Amino acid sequence: MATSPSYILVTPVKNEEKNIIKLMESVDNQSIKPMLWVIVDDNSTDSSPFLIEKYSEGKEYIRKVTYPEKKEWDIGIHYSEVCIYGFEKAVEIAEKEGIDYEYIALLDADIILDNRYFKILINIMEKNPLLGITSGVIYSWDGKKYIKDISRKNLPRGAARIWKKKCFLETGRYLLTYSPDAVSNIKANIHGWKTQIIEEAKAYQTRLTSSAKGTWVGFTKAGMSAYYTYYPLSLVPIRVVRTILSKGTKEGIAFFIGYFKAWINKYPRIEDDEIRKYNKKRLHEIMEYWLKR
């Protein structure tokens, strides 16, 4: 009997006592469970560490580790640091214990997955050798109901994504940067990999995207991150309108302010020629498209 392709999983956690059990149940109920799941506790001050340890009793595939430095939680650079630490630990444990895997995944702590989430993604990726990164569709809780996040089909979401192991390694693994998921998508495309959101796979986020510290802070940082990755200035109005239509007026304004705050103050940008050239090319392609229209 053929075995299913295997994957290892990483989750960063900071004060998620309201969400962590539902997350762990949804992973434990996956039709294809991870061979290894490394949960990185970022020095939580609530009951998250206790809940992780309690739920993982008797489940050898779950490993809790603690991030060694105490820093303020940040959806930018520090988030990348915690994820990188988790990936390094996961790879280290897998190599030490002879755990074989073809895929590597990242899952945020405020997510609840459909039971077949990873099976659907992996099955589709198995059929397409060039498909390097995927995620499902994210539905976010707005306080009253779950609403579908609107995103381009070729931009997998960071909250619940999976890489082919080869793609992960070829693109520099998980990079220490602002907007690590956007950078990851771009790097994959640059190196010839396809990226895609798979509609059949569904994940539910227990708060609005980018709202861990409030939507205003989250979308302001999203604007700053866009500037950081050389998102073209001429496309910002389009991005703002899309954000207003899909998320709300406040979120669109916050993105606009974040981008222009970084632009006016000449904040540093990513030192990566591949990213800069890619976004310039992207601008030219969009301009050509509209000229043809």
HELIX and SHEET records of a PDB file:
HELIX    1   1 ILE A   20  ASP A   28  1                                   9    
HELIX    2   2 SER A   48  TYR A   55  1                                   8    
HELIX    3   3 ILE A   77  GLU A   97  1                                  21    
HELIX    4   4 TYR A  117  LYS A  127  1                                  11    
HELIX    5   5 LYS A  165  GLU A  170  1                                   6    
HELIX    6   6 PRO A  180  ILE A  190  1                                  11    
HELIX    7   7 THR A  215  TYR A  228  1                                  14    
HELIX    8   8 LEU A  233  LEU A  235  5                                   3    
HELIX    9   9 VAL A  236  SER A  246  1                                  11    
HELIX   10  10 THR A  249  ILE A  264  1                                  16    
HELIX   11  11 ASP A  273  LYS A  292  1                                  20    
SHEET    1   A 7 ILE A  62  THR A  66  0                                        
SHEET    2   A 7 LEU A  36  ASP A  41  1                                        
SHEET    3   A 7 TYR A   7  VAL A  13  1                                        
SHEET    4   A 7 TYR A 103  LEU A 107  1                                        
SHEET    5   A 7 ALA A 160  LYS A 164 -1                                        
SHEET    6   A 7 LEU A 131  TRP A 141 -1                                        
SHEET    7   A 7 TYR A 146  LYS A 148 -1                                        
SHEET    1   B 8 ILE A  62  THR A  66  0                                        
SHEET    2   B 8 LEU A  36  ASP A  41  1                                        
SHEET    3   B 8 TYR A   7  VAL A  13  1                                        
SHEET    4   B 8 TYR A 103  LEU A 107  1                                        
SHEET    5   B 8 ALA A 160  LYS A 164 -1                                        
SHEET    6   B 8 LEU A 131  TRP A 141 -1                                        
SHEET    7   B 8 LYS A 194  GLN A 205  1                                        
SHEET    8   B 8 ILE A 111  LEU A 113 -1                                        
END                                                                             
